[in-house]
């Protein structure tokens, strides 16, 4: 592709026509490149690479945790609290999964997940974690945790670039007609109805974690519709309301409004609201985003973590009747700590474990667990993961603002990206150098096509896409950006498409397979920290119950 075709493919033809971009790529930063996850080890495993450990390279553990994302780390924390012997194996040089972070001389910054809503009172395990981190100052009479002010997202929180200038908030008020506003209010009334809704057992329609949601037929019927169809059925035709809801779907699920389950779309607006007529729960955040939560979990279990270990095979006992002397065999090979490339020659190790927690993405299960493809649930094929690009731009000064001032979250209307988060915002540094974290979900209908498009471009091409997108709001962004690093998430998070929430895959694939227990946010169908934390604790609790039996 030439440059015009490249920008048209990733930013849209209207952008190309309005910008009059030339064929020659303008200035790019002198520093930067691709960082983070390596695809070599994963692709080698997919293709059958299975080095065998020598006889003297085997160890024994009560539990082996495969995967050091939030689910794996949460399970590790619970096992350590119970005094269980375990080891956690992680492919990458650092644990954290999509909650990892980076650090510059100016500020720390996120590489993906960057906030956590204040939990509602029923989410006691998560509240316990926040208390353990010294984030709380008490609770309200209703039991809602009171988070210390310095950890709540600082104002101003959100702004939108539209009609050539910035406005406060994310709904496009600058172009909204009276009818747009009427439809927005009607939409909010319907959301409030779902916030107030309770089933015959008193369960909320939408709650976090998802395990606390009602499974009433009226709710599950929503999963048969797209969010687009649900809005059409309610007569909401406002272009600006649909843009606003589409932004929300892309923000949490990496899907457009017509690709997102109506159940998941309503969940976004209703699950974080305590009662009708009130605002969503406040955001807890740090410059490094959810990397702060990962840091705490990692330090809690650091003596049990082995990074740079790619698990190549998990061989459980041959049937579900497991005796005290039967183990699952886990083999892994080392990668180099700096880049996750395979070490040469390969160094293979093995563990014999009474239990395993598989905290890696579910789509890897048939590739790694012996017998799962033949005897496990066929619904494992229903898990689809979307692709994201995240870029961190290191600026030597702030871009100028036309309209409302720079905020924590900064969104460009009609851009396929989600805009950027300002890393220095939470520290109260409003002038001088900063780091902007830019998010771009690839919303192709086919996850495979999205991954191919993500991985096909060079750093120079992706850098040009990112800077060209931001230039519409910040014409001087190229001259201010001294470094631009890019993380490519080929399997970033579960796609909440119609039919998945109500389908069989989540329940079937959450059940233990012999002595292997599963923990991942994808098992909720909703890609949130809270869901990964829940499943990690659930899987650990299953093992603790078994060990105490």
N, C-alpha and C positions, 0 to 999 in steps of 0.2 A: 504494500500500500504506500502511496505517496502521503505527504503530510495531510492534505485536505481529506483524503479518504480515511486516514487514521482518526482524525478529530471528528469526522462525521460519524464514524463507527462507534466512538466512545462518548462523544458529547452531543451528537445529533446534528442533522443537516441544518436546522434553523440556526444553530450556533455558528456553523461555518459560513452561512450566507450573511449573517449579521456582522461577523467579525472580519470578513474579508481576508482570512488567513492565507499567507503565501505558502509556497512549496518548501522554502528554506526554513529550517528549525531555528527560532531565535535563541538567545543566550540561555544556556543551562548552567546550573551550579557547577563549580569546579570540583566539588567533593560530593560523595554519595554513592550509593549502589544498592543492590539487593541484600537484605539481611534476613536472619531468622531461619525459619524451617527449611531443612534440606529435603529434597525429594528423592535423593539417590537411595538411601537405605530403605525407604518405604516402597519404592518401585522394585528394588531387588527382592524384597520379601514377596511382593505381589507376583514376581516372576519365578518364585520357588527357591530362592537362596536360603539354604539351611545348613550352615556350618555346625558340625557336631563337637561338643565339648570333650576334651580328653577325660579319662577316668578319674584323674585327680583334681578336676575342676568342678566338683559338685559339692553343694552345701544343702543343709536342711533348715527349713523355717516353718513355723506354724502357718504363716500367711505370706503370700507374695502378691503385691499390688502391681498390676501392669498399667502404667500410665500415670503421669504426674501432673495432670490438670487439676482443676478445682475438686472434681469428684474424688480422684485418687488421694489428694492431699487431705480432704475432709475425712475420708475413710481412715487414713493413717493417723490422724489426730485422735479419732475415737478409739482406735485399737491401742494407741499408746496410753490413753487415759485408763484403759482396762488392763494394762500391763502385758499385752500380747506380744510375742516375738514375731516380727515381720520385716520385710524388705520391700522397698518401692523402686521399681525399675522404670526409667524414663529415657526415651530415645534422644531427646534434644539435650543440649548442654545445660539448659535451665528448665526447672519445673514451672508450671503455671498455665500451660495451654494457651488459650486465647485471652488470658488475663495477664500475660507477661507485660513488662514495662522496660523502658530504657532510661538512661541518665546522661545529661550533658553538663558542661560546666555551669550552665545557667539554671537548669531545672530538670527534674525527672519528668517523664512523659509516658503515656500509655501506648501499647501496640495493638490494642483492640478494646476490650470491655473497660469502661471508664467511670461507672457509677453504680451505686446500690441504693434503691429506695429504702427509706426507713421502714422496717418490717411492721406489720400489724401485730397485735398482742398475741395471737394464736401461734405465731412462728417462734416458739420458745427456744428451739435449738440455735437458730440464727441470732436471736437476741442474746443468748448466752455467749456466743462467739464475740459479738460486739462489746459486751461487758468485759470479757476476757482481754480485749484489746484496749480497754480504758477509754472507750468512746462515749460512754453513757454517763448522764448526770442524775439518773433516776427514771421514774415512770409516772405517767399521768394517772388519774383516778381510774381511767378506762384500761390501763395496763400498757398503753403505747410507750415505747422507750423514748426517753428524752435524750437526743444526741447533742453533745457539746457543740456549740455554735461554730467553732473553728473547723468542724468536719462536715458541716452542711454547705451545699453549693452556695457560693457567694453571689450576690446580685451585682450587676444584671446577669441573668442566666441565659437568655435566648434572644436572638435577633434574626431577621430575615432580610436578604437583599432582594429588592423588587423595585421595578421602575427606576433603576439607576441610583437608588439610595437604600440605606439601612433603616428598618423600622423595628420597634420593640416587639417581641413575641413572634410566634411561628405561624399563626393564621395570617393569610395575606390581606390584612385590613386595608392596605393602601389601595387595593383594587376592588374591595368588597362592596357589592350593591346591597340595598335593603333586603332583597330576596336572599342573597348569600347569607346574611346575618340571621334571617328568619329560619333558614334551613339549618344553620349551625346550632341555633337554640333548640330546634326540633330534634336534631341528632343528640344533643346533650341530654334532653329529656328522656330519650330512649336509653341512653347509657345509664342514667340515674335509675331507670326502672330495673335494669339488670344489676346494678349495685345493691338495690334494696331486695331483690328477689331471693327467696329461700325455698328449699324443697321441703318435703314432709318431715325430713330429719333435721331441719334447721341449717342445712349446709348452704353456703353461698354459691351462686352460679359460677363466679370467677374468683379464684383465690390463689395465693402463692404460699406454699408450693402447689402445683397442679393437683397433687394427690388429695388436697383438701377441697377440690371443686366437686360440685354435684355432678352425677352422671345421669341426671334426669333426661328422658327422651326428648323433651322440648329443647334442651340445651344441645344434645348430640345432633339434633336435626340441623342446627346451625352449621355444623361441620360439613354438611353436604352442599353448602353454598360457598361461592367466593364472596369476599367482602364487597366486591363490586356489585354482584347480583343482589346481595342483601340490601345495599344502599338503594339500588334501583327499585327494588320491591317496596321500599318505604317512600319512594317518590323524591329522593334527594338527588337532584340533577345538577346542583351548583358545581361549576368547574373548580372553584376555589376550595369548597369543602372536600371535593374528591381529591384535589391535590394534597390537602392537609392530611387526609386519611391515608393516601398513598405514601406520603412521606413517613408516617408512623409505621406502616407495614415494612417499608424498606429499612427503616431504622432498627427495628427489633428482629426482623425475619429475613432481610435480604430478598424480599419478594415485592412485586408490584401488587396493587390493589386487586387486580383480576386473578392473581396467582395465590393469594392468601385466603385461607379458610376464614369464613365469617366468624367462627368460634374464636380463632386466634386474633382476628382483628378487634373484636369486642373485648377480648381479654386484655389487650394493650391498654384500652381506655378505662376498664372497670376494675381490674384486679388490684390496682394500687390505690383504690379509693375506699376510705373507711365507711362512709355513709353518703347517701344522696345529697347533692348540693354543696359538697366540700371539694377542695382541691385534692389532686393526687398527693400521695406521701412525698415529703421532701427528699431530695437526693443527698446521699452521703458520697463525698468524692475527695480525691487528693490529686496533686499534680500528675502522679503516675497512675491514676485511675485505680482499677481493681488490683493492680500490682501491689498495692499496700496490703490488701487482704492475703494475697499469695505470699508475700514476705513473712507475714505472721504465721501462716500455716507451715511454710517451709521451715522456719526457725524452730517451730514446735517439734518437728520430726526429723530434723536435719541429719541426725546420726543414722537414720534408716534409709536414706535416699542414695541411689546410685544413678547418676545421670550418664548420658552417653552410652546407654545399653539398649540395643534394639532387640526386643523379644522376637524370636523367630519361630517358636513352636510351643504349644501348650498341650500336653498329652494327659488327659484325665484317665481315671480308672475306666474299664470298659463298660461298666453298667452303673445304675443308680444305687446299687447295694454296696456301700463303701465301708470297709472295716477300718479299725483303728490303725492298722499297719499298711494301709493303702495311701499312696501319695499321687499327686499330680506332678508331672515333670515339666519344668519350664526351662527352655534354653534361650540364650541371648548371646549376641556378639557385640563387642565394643565398637563404638564410633569415636572419631577424634573429637575432643571436647570443643574445639573451636568452630567446627562447621558441620558436625553430624555426618561427615563422610566416613565410609567404612575404613577401619584401620587395616593396615597391611603389614604382615599377614593377619588374617582375621583372628581375633582372640575370642573364643567361645567359652561360655560358662553355663553351669546348670544348677537348678534348685529343685529340691523335692519338698513339696508343700502340702500340708493337710487341707488348706483352702487357698483359693485364688480369688482376688477381686479384679475383674477385667474392667478397668476404668478408661480404656481407649474407645474410640468411636465404634459403634456397633457394626458398621460395615466391614470392619477388620476381623470380626469374630470367625467367619467361615474360613478365612485365610490362615488363621493362627491356631484355632482350637481343633484338634483332631476329633473327628466324628460329628462336629457340629453341622457341617454341611449336609450330612446324611440324616442325622437324628434330631437336629435342632429345628426350631420353627421356620417354616418357609417364608413367613412374613418378614424375616430379616431383610429381604430384598426391598421392602417398602421404605427403608430409611434413605432419604436423599439429603445430601449436604451441599450448601451453596458456597460460592467462591466470593472472596472479598479482597480488595486491595486497600492497604493502609499505608500512608506516607507520612513521615515526620519531616517537616520543613524547619530548618534552623535559620532564623532571621536575625540580622544584626541590628534591626530597628523595626518599629511598628509601621505597618502600612497606614496611609491616611484614611480617614473615615468620612463618608458623606452620609450624614444622618445620625442614627443612633450609634452609641459608642460600642467598641469591641466588647463582646460578652464571652461567657464560658462556651456556649454553643452558637455557632455562626453558620447559617444555612443560606444557600443561593436558590431562589425560586426557579423552577423549571430546569434545574441541573440534575443529571442522573446521579450525581454524588450526594452525600449527606452534608457537605460542607466540612467544617473543621471545629475542633475543640482547642481552646487556648490553654496550654499547660501552665503558664505563669499566673493565670487568672485567680486560682484558688489561693495563691500565696500573696495576693494583693499587689503584684508587680505590674503596674499599668503603663509603664514606659520602658523604652530600651529593648534589648534583645529578648526574644521569646522563641518558643517552639509551637508550631501549629500542627495538630494531628488531623490529617485529612482521611475521610472514609469514602470508599466507593464500592457498593455492592454490585456484583454482576448478576443481573436479574434475568438472564436468558431462560427460556422455557426448559432447556435441557441442561442439567448440571454439568454433564460432560462437555458440552459446547462452551459453557462458562469457564470451566477449568482450562480448556485448550486456549481460549482467548486470553485468559489471565497469564498463562505461562508463555504464550507465543511472543509477546512484546519484549523488546530489550529495555534496559533501564532508561536509556535515552528517550525511547518512545513513550514509556509510561510517565517519565518526568515531564515531558512536553504536554501530555494530556492533563496532568495535575495542574501545572502552571497555567496552561491555557484556560482551564476551567476557573481558576481563582482570579485570573486577570480581568474577568468581567466585573468583579467587585473591587479588585486591587490592581490597577494598571501597572504599578511599580513593583509587583511581587517578585519578578525575576531579578531585579537589581538588589533586592533586599535578602533574597534567599542565598545563603552561603553554602548550605549543605542540604541534600534531599535524599533521605533513605527510604527504601520501599520494602514492605513485608507483603508477601503473596500468600494468602490463606486459601489453599486449594480445596480444603474441606472444612470451611470455617464453622458452620453451625447448621443444625437441622432445619429443613424447609417445612414450614407449617402449611402445607398445601391442603386443599379440601379432601376430606376423607381420612387423613392420617390420624387426627386426634381420636376419632371414633372407631378407627380400624383396629385390627387385632395386634399389630406389631408391638405397640408400647407395652401392653400387659404380657404378651407371650415372651418377649425378649428380655423382660425384667426378671423372669423366673430363673432360679439357679439351674445350671446344666451340670448334673453330677455335683462335684464340690467346687464349681466355679460360679461366683456371684457377679452380677453386672451392675455397674454404676456409671452413669453418664447423663448429662442434661438432655440428650436426645431422647431418652426414655420418657421424658415428660412431653416431648413434642414442642417444647418452648425453650429457646437457648438462653437461659439466664443463669447468673451465678447462684441464685437461690435454689434452682432446680438441680444443678450439679452438687451443691452442698447437701441437699436433701438426699439424693441418691447415694452419695458417698456414705452418709451416716446410716442410711437404710441397709446397704450392703454389709457394712461393718456390724450392725446390730444383728443381722441374720447369722453371721459367723459367731458372734459372741454367744448367741442363744445356742448354737450347735456345740460350741466348746464347753458350755456349762451344762449341757444335757447329761 
